[in-house]
Amino acid sequence: MERDWRTAVIRLRDVKQYRTMPVEAMHLADQYMLVVACFGNVEVSRNQSTVSLREQEWCLIQPGDTYQLKKIERVSIIFSFQLYEEREEGIFSELDDQEFSVKEGRLEQQSDINHLIERDFHWQQVEFQELLYRCLETKEVRGSYGVQAVKEWIEQHPYERYRLADLAKYSGLHPSYLSEAFKEQIGKTIQRFTTEVKMAEGKRMLQLTSYTMKEVAVRLGYEDEFYFSRKFKKETGLSPSQYRLKKQLKIIAYDMDVLGDLIALGHIPFGAPMHPKWTKSYYESYQEDIPIHLSAYKANQDWRANLAQVIASKPDLVFAKRTLSQTEKDGLTEALPNVFKIGEGHWKAQLHQVAEAIGATNEAKRFLEDYEDKAADCQRLVSEKSFSHPVIVRITSEGMSLYSNEGIKSIFADVGVKWGIRCQEVTMVQLAEMQPEMLWVLCLRDRKTSHFYEQLQHTTEWHALSAVRNDQVHMLSSDTWFENSASAQLRKLLFLQSQLESM
């Protein structure tokens, strides 16, 4: 929402300093954050883009953004803060939808921000307000800001034809500098990135419209439809007509587990839950190939919006695997008679159900044969290394618990490891009594949980654990270990294999 941030009350909540320490997983922001590279460089992944900060450069992260710090060199600081506005006299409410016109920049004057970490909280609060004002009112545009502006412009204008000089003028950067900076920060040339954007839009048009090949080519800025066809085939392995034919059957994966089964069968659905955190592995690989992105937020909290999207897309088939509320189930089945509800049972049986429904039984057979071969390799490693099962703990802001689910039980059964762990709360004393040789951690990525886990890692009891002393603590990805699909099971198996091989 567009409003003047200067009318808000600013409260600094936390100041953290990072020194050459990468964050292991993507986080979901639940407050505003100002990331400043004090000395050296830091790379920040924010939603779908990456920002490279050099010394004295900064960027903003706001609530609801997914973010990750990577390639930290020397010193960077994150200031976490919140905004409040006065609704009634003396009554303030928290803001989490403030839109800033500038989200990254460079401090105009050299500034030793690092000293803020040493100040008491009162002075941190005072000096941060001045720092935020200096950042948001800066007139100096940093090179990576210009690069991000060009990247976003290309993404928003896939139909345009343009020259490097046009992009340079738009960014305020010299053409040769823009070319070099774009490749350095985005990891590909402007021409390569432009081609990818145009091909992604071409896929969307081939799936969602009835345009002829020539019409698609012209709309994407290609005068020669045969040139477009050759380029499309080079990028996708299929001609435009082959791609359209393959995508004619509109299948919606209503939840992540079904998406994982369809991917295992080599079938990319027309619609599925897509999110850079909650369905991270699928999002990174298939976001451009799946035109309908359903919400994946908090176990389908947005199911009404999802249902509206599914109905509007007029699918041929909708697969639902997870347990639905009665209201949600009624909404699906009343509007869509072609909903295929996967029955409960082992994931391999569920994969066969999906395969039979879409005529992919041969693909299911090949996937399972490959899976069994890898499971046999793991069995040999388990036997050779006298491997005993790891302890898996789930950490939330509330505390710590032993964790298990059907997918985890199945993996260990497939490799011949006895698994008797049940989900239950556990204390550090109880965990110490178990003395796990290997500890796998599922840690929720909200602010309170991260703070709790950070405190836990500084306790004497934590450092007394044999798994901690022997450097055998491994973070697990929630989008894999909470999922019960064929694709997720294969990823779990490959993770287990890598752990066994490293022992």
C-alpha positions as CSV (number, residue, x, y, z in Angstrom):
1,M,0.0,0.0,0.0
2,E,1.4,3.4,-1.0
3,R,1.8,5.7,2.0
4,D,4.4,8.0,3.4
5,W,6.7,5.8,5.6
6,R,7.9,8.9,7.5
7,T,4.5,9.2,9.2
8,A,4.9,5.8,10.8
9,V,6.4,5.0,14.2
10,I,9.6,3.0,13.8
11,R,10.7,0.4,16.3
12,L,14.0,-1.4,16.0
13,R,13.6,-5.0,17.2
14,D,16.9,-6.7,16.6
15,V,20.4,-6.1,15.3
16,K,22.5,-9.0,14.0
17,Q,26.0,-9.0,12.7
18,Y,27.2,-11.7,10.2
19,R,30.8,-12.5,9.4
20,T,31.4,-14.8,6.5
21,M,28.5,-17.0,7.6
22,P,26.0,-18.2,5.0
23,V,22.4,-18.8,6.0
24,E,21.7,-22.5,5.3
25,A,18.1,-22.2,4.2
26,M,15.6,-19.8,2.8
27,H,13.6,-17.8,5.5
28,L,10.2,-16.2,5.4
29,A,10.3,-12.7,6.7
30,D,7.8,-11.8,9.4
31,Q,9.0,-8.2,9.9
32,Y,10.9,-5.5,8.0
33,M,14.7,-5.9,7.6
34,L,17.4,-3.6,6.4
35,V,20.5,-5.5,5.1
36,V,23.7,-3.4,5.0
37,A,27.0,-4.6,3.7
38,C,29.4,-2.8,6.0
39,F,32.7,-4.2,4.7
40,G,33.1,-6.6,1.8
41,N,30.1,-8.1,-0.2
42,V,27.0,-10.0,0.5
43,E,24.5,-11.7,-1.9
44,V,20.8,-11.6,-0.9
45,S,18.2,-13.8,-2.6
46,R,14.9,-12.0,-2.2
47,N,11.8,-13.7,-3.5
48,Q,12.6,-14.5,-7.2
49,S,15.6,-12.2,-7.6
50,T,19.2,-11.9,-6.3
51,V,20.7,-8.7,-5.1
52,S,24.5,-8.4,-4.8
53,L,25.5,-5.8,-2.2
54,R,28.9,-4.2,-2.1
55,E,30.4,-2.2,0.7
56,Q,28.1,0.5,2.0
57,E,25.1,-0.8,-0.1
58,W,21.8,-1.9,1.3
59,C,18.5,-3.5,0.5
60,L,15.1,-3.8,2.2
61,I,13.2,-7.0,2.9
62,Q,9.5,-6.7,4.0
63,P,7.1,-9.1,5.7
64,G,6.0,-12.0,3.5
65,D,9.2,-11.9,1.4
66,T,11.4,-15.0,1.3
67,Y,15.1,-14.3,1.6
68,Q,18.5,-16.0,2.0
69,L,21.9,-14.5,2.7
70,K,24.7,-16.0,0.6
71,K,28.4,-15.4,-0.1
72,I,28.9,-13.1,2.9
73,E,32.4,-11.6,2.9
74,R,33.6,-9.8,6.0
75,V,30.8,-7.9,7.8
76,S,27.1,-7.4,7.1
77,I,24.4,-6.3,9.5
78,I,20.6,-7.0,9.5
79,F,18.4,-4.5,11.2
80,S,15.0,-6.0,12.0
81,F,12.3,-3.4,12.6
82,Q,8.6,-2.8,12.6
83,L,6.3,0.1,11.6
84,Y,3.3,1.3,13.4
85,E,0.6,3.8,12.5
86,E,-1.8,5.6,14.8
87,R,-5.4,4.5,14.1
88,E,-7.0,6.4,16.9
89,E,-5.5,8.8,19.4
90,G,-3.0,6.9,21.5
91,I,-3.8,3.5,19.7
92,F,-1.2,2.2,17.3
93,S,-1.4,-0.8,15.0
94,E,1.3,-2.8,13.3
95,L,2.0,-2.2,9.6
96,D,3.1,-5.1,7.4
97,D,2.0,-3.8,4.0
98,Q,4.1,-0.6,3.6
99,E,5.4,-0.3,0.1
100,F,8.7,1.6,-0.2
101,S,9.4,3.4,-3.5
102,V,13.1,2.6,-3.1
103,K,14.1,-0.9,-1.9
104,E,17.9,-0.8,-2.4
105,G,20.6,1.8,-2.7
106,R,24.0,3.0,-1.6
107,L,24.8,5.3,1.3
108,E,26.0,8.6,0.0
109,Q,28.7,9.1,2.6
110,Q,31.1,6.6,4.1
111,S,29.6,5.4,7.4
112,D,30.9,3.1,10.1
113,I,27.6,1.3,10.7
114,N,29.5,-1.5,12.4
115,H,29.8,0.4,15.7
116,L,26.0,0.2,16.1
117,I,26.4,-3.5,17.2
118,E,28.3,-2.3,20.2
119,R,25.9,0.4,21.4
120,D,23.2,-0.2,24.0
121,F,19.7,-0.8,22.6
122,H,18.5,2.8,23.4
123,W,21.2,4.3,21.2
124,Q,20.7,1.6,18.5
125,Q,17.1,2.7,18.4
126,V,17.9,6.3,18.0
127,E,20.8,5.9,15.4
128,F,18.8,3.3,13.4
129,Q,16.1,5.9,12.7
130,E,18.7,8.2,11.2
131,L,20.3,5.4,9.2
132,L,16.9,4.3,7.8
133,Y,16.1,7.9,6.8
134,R,19.5,8.2,5.1
135,C,18.9,5.0,3.1
136,L,15.4,5.7,2.0
137,E,16.2,9.3,1.0
138,T,19.4,8.5,-0.8
139,K,19.9,9.9,-4.2
140,E,22.8,7.6,-5.2
141,V,21.7,4.7,-7.3
142,R,23.8,1.6,-6.9
143,G,24.9,-0.5,-9.9
144,S,23.0,-3.6,-8.9
145,Y,19.8,-1.6,-8.4
146,G,20.0,-0.5,-12.0
147,V,20.6,-4.2,-13.0
148,Q,17.6,-5.3,-11.0
149,A,15.5,-2.6,-12.7
150,V,16.5,-3.9,-16.1
151,K,15.9,-7.5,-15.1
152,E,12.4,-6.6,-13.9
153,W,11.6,-4.6,-17.0
154,I,12.6,-7.5,-19.3
155,E,10.4,-9.8,-17.3
156,Q,7.5,-7.5,-17.5
157,H,7.9,-6.8,-21.3
158,P,8.4,-10.2,-22.9
159,Y,6.8,-8.9,-26.2
160,E,9.2,-5.9,-26.6
161,R,12.1,-5.6,-29.0
162,Y,14.9,-3.4,-27.6
163,R,18.5,-2.5,-28.0
164,L,21.2,-2.5,-25.3
165,A,21.3,1.3,-25.5
166,D,17.6,1.5,-24.6
167,L,18.1,-0.7,-21.5
168,A,21.2,1.3,-20.5
169,K,19.2,4.6,-20.7
170,Y,16.4,3.0,-18.6
171,S,18.9,1.9,-15.9
172,G,21.0,5.0,-15.9
173,L,24.1,2.9,-16.5
174,H,26.7,2.9,-19.3
175,P,25.9,0.2,-21.8
176,S,29.2,-1.7,-21.4
177,Y,29.0,-1.5,-17.6
178,L,25.4,-2.7,-17.7
179,S,26.4,-5.7,-19.8
180,E,29.2,-6.7,-17.4
181,A,27.2,-6.0,-14.2
182,F,24.2,-7.9,-15.5
183,K,26.2,-11.0,-16.2
184,E,28.0,-10.8,-12.9
185,Q,24.9,-10.3,-10.8
186,I,22.2,-12.4,-12.7
187,G,24.6,-15.1,-13.8
188,K,23.8,-14.8,-17.5
189,T,24.0,-12.3,-20.3
190,I,21.1,-9.9,-21.1
191,Q,20.6,-11.8,-24.4
192,R,20.4,-15.2,-22.7
193,F,18.0,-13.9,-20.0
194,T,15.8,-12.2,-22.6
195,T,15.6,-15.5,-24.6
196,E,14.6,-17.4,-21.4
197,V,11.9,-14.8,-20.6
198,K,10.5,-14.9,-24.2
199,M,10.5,-18.8,-24.2
200,A,8.7,-18.9,-20.9
201,E,6.0,-16.5,-22.2
202,G,5.9,-18.6,-25.4
203,K,5.2,-21.8,-23.3
204,R,2.4,-19.9,-21.5
205,M,0.8,-18.8,-24.8
206,L,1.0,-22.2,-26.3
207,Q,-0.8,-23.7,-23.3
208,L,-3.3,-21.0,-22.5
209,T,-4.3,-19.5,-26.0
210,S,-5.3,-20.7,-29.4
211,Y,-2.8,-18.5,-31.2
212,T,-1.1,-19.9,-34.3
213,M,2.6,-20.5,-34.2
214,K,3.1,-17.4,-36.4
215,E,1.0,-15.3,-34.0
216,V,3.0,-16.5,-31.0
217,A,6.2,-15.7,-32.8
218,V,5.1,-12.2,-33.8
219,R,3.8,-11.4,-30.3
220,L,7.2,-12.3,-28.9
221,G,9.0,-10.0,-31.3
222,Y,10.2,-12.7,-33.8
223,E,9.4,-11.8,-37.4
224,D,10.3,-15.2,-38.6
225,E,8.1,-18.0,-37.2
226,F,10.6,-20.6,-38.4
227,Y,13.4,-18.9,-36.5
228,F,11.2,-18.9,-33.4
229,S,10.4,-22.6,-33.8
230,R,14.1,-23.5,-34.1
231,K,14.9,-21.4,-31.1
232,F,12.0,-22.9,-29.1
233,K,13.1,-26.5,-29.9
234,K,16.7,-25.7,-28.9
235,E,15.5,-24.4,-25.6
236,T,12.8,-27.0,-24.7
237,G,13.7,-30.1,-26.9
238,L,10.3,-29.9,-28.5
239,S,8.9,-27.9,-31.4
240,P,6.1,-25.4,-30.5
241,S,3.4,-27.8,-32.0
242,Q,4.8,-30.8,-30.1
243,Y,4.9,-28.8,-26.9
244,R,1.3,-27.7,-27.3
245,L,0.2,-31.3,-28.1
246,K,1.9,-32.6,-25.0
247,K,0.2,-30.0,-22.8
248,Q,-3.3,-30.5,-24.2
249,L,-4.4,-32.6,-21.2
250,K,-4.9,-30.1,-18.4
251,I,-4.0,-31.7,-15.1
252,I,-4.1,-29.8,-11.8
253,A,-2.0,-31.0,-8.9
254,Y,-4.1,-29.7,-6.0
255,D,-1.4,-30.3,-3.4
256,M,2.4,-30.7,-3.2
257,D,2.3,-34.5,-2.7
258,V,0.4,-35.0,-6.0
259,L,2.8,-32.6,-7.8
260,G,5.7,-34.8,-6.6
261,D,4.0,-37.9,-8.0
262,L,3.4,-36.3,-11.4
263,I,7.0,-35.1,-11.6
264,A,8.2,-38.6,-10.9
265,L,6.1,-39.8,-13.8
266,G,7.7,-37.2,-16.1
267,H,4.4,-35.2,-16.3
268,I,4.4,-31.5,-15.6
269,P,0.9,-30.4,-14.5
270,F,-1.0,-27.4,-15.8
271,G,-1.4,-26.0,-12.3
272,A,0.2,-26.8,-8.9
273,P,1.2,-25.1,-5.6
274,M,4.2,-22.9,-6.4
275,H,6.2,-21.0,-3.8
276,P,10.0,-20.2,-3.5
277,K,10.0,-21.5,0.1
278,W,7.1,-23.9,0.7
279,T,7.6,-25.8,-2.6
280,K,11.2,-24.7,-3.1
281,S,12.6,-27.6,-5.2
282,Y,9.6,-27.6,-7.6
283,Y,9.5,-23.9,-7.8
284,E,13.1,-23.6,-8.8
285,S,12.8,-26.3,-11.5
286,Y,9.3,-25.9,-12.9
287,Q,7.9,-22.4,-12.2
288,E,8.1,-21.4,-15.9
289,D,6.5,-24.7,-17.1
290,I,3.5,-24.6,-14.8
291,P,1.2,-21.7,-15.9
292,I,-1.3,-21.8,-13.0
293,H,0.5,-21.2,-9.7
294,L,-1.7,-22.1,-6.7
295,S,-1.0,-20.8,-3.3
296,A,1.2,-23.1,-1.1
297,Y,1.0,-20.9,2.0
298,K,0.5,-22.7,5.3
299,A,-1.1,-26.0,4.3
300,N,-3.4,-24.3,1.7
301,Q,-4.8,-21.6,4.0
302,D,-5.8,-19.8,0.8
303,W,-7.9,-22.8,-0.5
304,R,-10.8,-20.5,-1.6
305,A,-8.6,-18.5,-3.9
306,N,-7.0,-21.8,-5.2
307,L,-10.4,-23.3,-5.9
308,A,-11.4,-20.2,-7.9
309,Q,-8.2,-20.5,-10.0
310,V,-8.8,-24.2,-10.6
311,I,-12.4,-23.7,-11.7
312,A,-11.4,-20.8,-14.0
313,S,-8.7,-22.9,-15.7
314,K,-11.3,-25.6,-16.8
315,P,-9.0,-28.6,-16.1
316,D,-9.5,-32.1,-17.6
317,L,-8.4,-33.7,-14.3
318,V,-7.7,-32.6,-10.8
319,F,-5.7,-34.8,-8.4
320,A,-6.0,-34.3,-4.6
321,K,-4.0,-36.4,-2.2
322,R,-3.9,-34.8,1.2
323,T,-6.8,-34.7,3.6
324,L,-9.2,-32.0,2.9
325,S,-11.7,-30.2,5.2
326,Q,-15.3,-31.1,4.4
327,T,-16.0,-27.6,3.2
328,E,-13.0,-27.6,0.9
329,K,-13.9,-31.1,-0.4
330,D,-17.5,-30.0,-1.1
331,G,-16.3,-26.9,-2.9
332,L,-14.1,-29.0,-5.2
333,T,-16.4,-31.9,-6.0
334,E,-19.5,-29.7,-6.5
335,A,-17.7,-27.4,-9.0
336,L,-15.5,-30.1,-10.7
337,P,-16.9,-33.6,-11.3
338,N,-13.4,-34.7,-12.6
339,V,-11.6,-34.6,-9.2
340,F,-9.5,-37.7,-8.6
341,K,-9.0,-38.3,-4.9
342,I,-5.9,-40.5,-4.3
343,G,-6.7,-43.2,-1.7
344,E,-4.8,-43.6,1.5
345,G,-1.9,-46.0,1.6
346,H,1.8,-46.5,0.8
347,W,3.3,-43.9,-1.5
348,K,4.2,-46.6,-4.1
349,A,0.6,-47.6,-4.3
350,Q,-0.5,-44.0,-4.6
351,L,2.0,-43.5,-7.4
352,H,0.4,-46.4,-9.3
353,Q,-3.0,-44.8,-8.9
354,V,-1.8,-41.6,-10.4
355,A,0.0,-43.4,-13.2
356,E,-3.0,-45.5,-14.1
357,A,-5.2,-42.4,-14.3
358,I,-3.0,-40.6,-16.8
359,G,-1.8,-43.7,-18.7
360,A,1.8,-43.6,-17.4
361,T,2.2,-47.1,-15.9
362,N,5.4,-47.7,-17.8
363,E,6.9,-44.5,-16.3
364,A,5.9,-45.6,-12.8
365,K,7.6,-49.0,-13.4
366,R,10.8,-47.3,-14.5
367,F,10.8,-44.8,-11.6
368,L,10.3,-47.6,-9.0
369,E,13.0,-49.8,-10.6
370,D,15.4,-46.9,-10.3
371,Y,14.3,-46.2,-6.7
372,E,14.8,-49.9,-5.7
373,D,18.3,-49.9,-7.3
374,K,19.3,-46.8,-5.2
375,A,17.7,-48.4,-2.1
376,A,19.8,-51.5,-2.6
377,D,23.0,-49.3,-2.8
378,C,22.0,-47.7,0.5
379,Q,21.4,-51.2,2.1
380,R,24.9,-52.2,1.3
381,L,26.3,-49.0,2.8
382,V,24.2,-49.5,5.9
383,S,25.6,-53.0,6.3
384,E,29.2,-51.9,5.6
385,K,29.2,-49.0,8.1
386,S,27.0,-50.6,10.8
387,F,24.7,-47.6,10.6
388,S,22.2,-46.9,13.3
389,H,19.3,-44.6,12.6
390,P,19.7,-40.8,13.1
391,V,17.5,-38.9,15.6
392,I,15.3,-36.4,13.8
393,V,14.1,-33.4,15.8
394,R,11.6,-30.7,14.9
395,I,12.2,-27.3,16.4
396,T,9.6,-24.7,16.8
397,S,9.3,-21.5,18.9
398,E,7.4,-23.7,21.4
399,G,10.3,-26.2,21.9
400,M,11.7,-29.4,20.5
401,S,10.2,-32.8,19.6
402,L,11.2,-36.1,18.1
403,Y,9.8,-36.3,14.6
404,S,8.6,-39.0,12.3
405,N,6.1,-39.5,9.5
406,E,5.1,-42.2,7.1
407,G,7.6,-41.1,4.4
408,I,10.5,-41.2,6.9
409,K,9.4,-44.6,8.2
410,S,9.2,-46.0,4.6
411,I,12.7,-44.8,3.7
412,F,14.4,-46.5,6.6
413,A,12.4,-49.7,6.1
414,D,13.5,-49.7,2.4
415,V,17.2,-49.6,3.4
416,G,16.9,-52.1,6.3
417,V,17.2,-49.7,9.2
418,K,14.9,-50.2,12.2
419,W,12.9,-47.1,12.9
420,G,10.9,-46.9,16.1
421,I,10.8,-43.1,16.8
422,R,7.4,-41.6,17.4
423,C,6.5,-37.9,17.4
424,Q,6.7,-36.7,21.0
425,E,8.1,-33.7,22.9
426,V,11.7,-34.1,24.1
427,T,13.9,-32.1,26.4
428,M,17.6,-31.5,26.1
429,V,18.1,-33.9,29.1
430,Q,16.2,-36.6,27.3
431,L,18.0,-36.0,24.0
432,A,21.4,-36.2,25.8
433,E,20.4,-39.5,27.3
434,M,19.7,-40.8,23.7
435,Q,23.3,-39.7,22.7
436,P,22.5,-39.7,18.9
437,E,25.5,-40.3,16.6
438,M,23.7,-38.4,13.9
439,L,21.2,-35.6,14.5
440,W,18.9,-34.3,11.7
441,V,17.1,-31.0,12.4
442,L,13.8,-29.7,11.0
443,C,13.7,-26.1,12.0
444,L,10.8,-23.8,11.2
445,R,12.0,-20.5,9.7
446,D,10.0,-17.9,11.6
447,R,11.7,-15.3,13.7
448,K,10.8,-16.8,17.1
449,T,11.9,-20.3,16.2
450,S,15.2,-19.1,14.7
451,H,15.9,-17.2,17.9
452,F,15.0,-20.3,20.0
453,Y,17.3,-22.5,18.0
454,E,20.1,-20.0,18.1
455,Q,19.9,-19.9,21.9
456,L,19.7,-23.7,22.1
457,Q,23.0,-24.0,20.1
458,H,24.8,-21.9,22.8
459,T,23.9,-24.2,25.7
460,T,26.3,-26.6,27.3
461,E,23.9,-29.4,26.9
462,W,23.8,-28.9,23.1
463,H,27.6,-29.0,22.8
464,A,27.7,-32.1,25.0
465,L,25.8,-34.1,22.4
466,S,28.1,-36.6,20.5
467,A,26.5,-35.7,17.2
468,V,27.4,-32.0,17.8
469,R,30.9,-32.9,18.9
470,N,31.5,-35.0,15.8
471,D,29.9,-32.5,13.4
472,Q,27.0,-34.8,12.6
473,V,24.2,-32.3,12.8
474,H,22.4,-31.8,9.5
475,M,19.6,-29.4,8.6
476,L,16.7,-30.9,6.7
477,S,14.6,-29.2,4.0
478,S,10.9,-29.0,5.1
479,D,9.6,-29.1,1.5
480,T,11.1,-32.6,1.2
481,W,10.8,-34.2,4.6
482,F,7.2,-33.1,5.3
483,E,6.2,-34.3,1.8
484,N,5.0,-37.8,1.0
485,S,5.4,-38.3,-2.7
486,A,7.5,-40.4,-5.1
487,S,9.8,-37.4,-5.9
488,A,10.3,-36.5,-2.2
489,Q,11.0,-40.1,-1.3
490,L,13.7,-40.3,-3.9
491,R,15.3,-37.0,-2.6
492,K,15.2,-38.4,0.9
493,L,16.9,-41.6,-0.3
494,L,19.6,-39.6,-2.1
495,F,20.2,-37.5,1.0
496,L,20.6,-40.6,3.1
497,Q,23.0,-42.1,0.6
498,S,25.2,-39.0,0.7
499,Q,25.3,-39.1,4.5
500,L,26.3,-42.8,4.5
501,E,29.0,-42.1,1.9
502,S,30.4,-39.3,3.9
503,M,30.7,-41.3,7.1
